[in-house]
Amino acid sequence: MKNLVVLTGAGVSAESGLKTFRDANGLWEGHDVLEVASPQGFAKNPELVLDFYNQRRRQLLQVSPNKAHYNLAAFENHFQVDIITQNVDDLHERAGSKQVMHLHGQLLKVRSTKYPQNTYDWSKNLLLGDCCPSGAQLRPDIVWFG
């Protein structure tokens, strides 16, 4: 079986109704990137950062994969498919893709602030006081600036 590597970004999920970060009226509009997507921003105002990603997570849970996601999953009938995505959503997986590498993290996961190698599935709001089993605050499993 031949191998196929697919690189995807925000455009593939925009069709499902997810806002992109850089387009006009995108997710960075009205937000200083460093305030909501950096370790410094999280240290300064964790509630703002958690709310920003809680909104993204809630939106993600209301949308579905689109035809592009399903077509890429269908390629697995003919190829060994590896998807490398900048997207933090799970739409490739929901469409049936088996091998997906998320370069920028995943909205439906969180990680320990003390033990960042420890990640956990998460589909509800993440709040201050939500801790990993070792007692450390959880944060979104997102690759931040800085």
N, C-alpha and C positions, 0 to 999 in steps of 0.2 A: 504494500500500500504506500502511495506517495505521501510525503509530508506537505502540509500547508500551514504557513504561519501568517496570521492576520493581525494587523495593528489597528486598534480602534481608539477613537476619542469621543468627545462630547457630541459630535454630529450624529453618531449612530443612535444615541439615546434621546436626542432632542426630538426626534420624530415620535417618541413615546410620550412627549409632553414634559420632559425634564428640562429645566432652564440650564443653559450653559453658563460658565463663569465669565467669559470675556465678551460675549455679544452685547450689543446695546440692550439696556434693561436686563443685563445678566446678573448673576448672583453677586458679583463684586460691586455692582451699582449700589451706592449708599453704604458701603462697608469698606473700611480700610483693611486691606488684605492682612496686614500685620496684626490687626486687632482681633481677627477671627481665625487666622490660620498660621499662628506661630506659637512657639513655646512662651515667648514673652507676653503675647496677648492673653494666653491662657493663664499665666501667672498673675497678670494685672487684673483681668476681669473674667474669671472662669464661667460665670453665669452667662455672659454674652456669648462666649464661644460655644458653650453647651447648647444654648438656645438656637444659635445659627445652625448647628448640625442636627438638632432635634427637628427643626423645620425641614431640612433636607431629607431626613429619614422619613418623616411623615409624608412628604410629597412622594418619595420613592414608593412607599407602600400603597399609594393610590393609583399607580400607573402599571402598565403591562408591557412586556416585550413587543416590539414591532416586527414587521416582515423581515427587516435586515437581520435582527437577532435570530429569528427562526431559520432564515436561509443559511446563515453561518452554521447553526447547529446541524442543519440537514447535510452540509458538506461532510460531516463525520461519517455518512454512509459510503463515501468514496475516498476519503483522505484521512490521514492522521492529522487532526487540526489542533493547533495551539493558538489560542487567542491571547494577545498581549494588549491590555487596555489601560488607558489613562483614567477611565471612568471608575468612580467609586460606588456605582450601583451594582446590583446583582442581576440585571436583565439578561445578560448572556447565559448565566446559569439557569435562570427561570425558563429560558427558551430551550434549554436542553444541552448546551455546550458543556463538555466534560472537563476540558483543560483550559482554564482561564487564569492568567496571571495579572493581578491588579498592581500596577506600578505605584499608584498613589493611595493605596489603602482601600478600605471598604466601609461604607456607611452602616452596614448591618453587623459590624463588629466593634468592639471596644478593646482597649488595652490598659494594662496597669501602668500608672505613672511611676511606680518604683521598679517594676519588673516588666519593661516594655515588650519582652519576648512572649509574655503571657497575654493572649488574646481570647476574647469570649464573644459568642454570638449575642446580638443585642437588637431587638426590634421595637423597643419602647423608648420613651424619653429617658435621657441620661441626665441625672441630677447631681448636684453637689451632695456628697454623702454616699453615693453609690460606689462601693468599694469592691476590690478583688478579694479572694479568700484570705490574702495576707494582710488585708486592712488598708491598702493603698487606694487612693481615689482612682477611678476609671476615667479615661478620656477617649474621644473618638479615635478609631483606628485609621487615621488619616495622616498622610505625609504632609507636614507643615513646612512653611518657609523658614529658613534659618536653621 
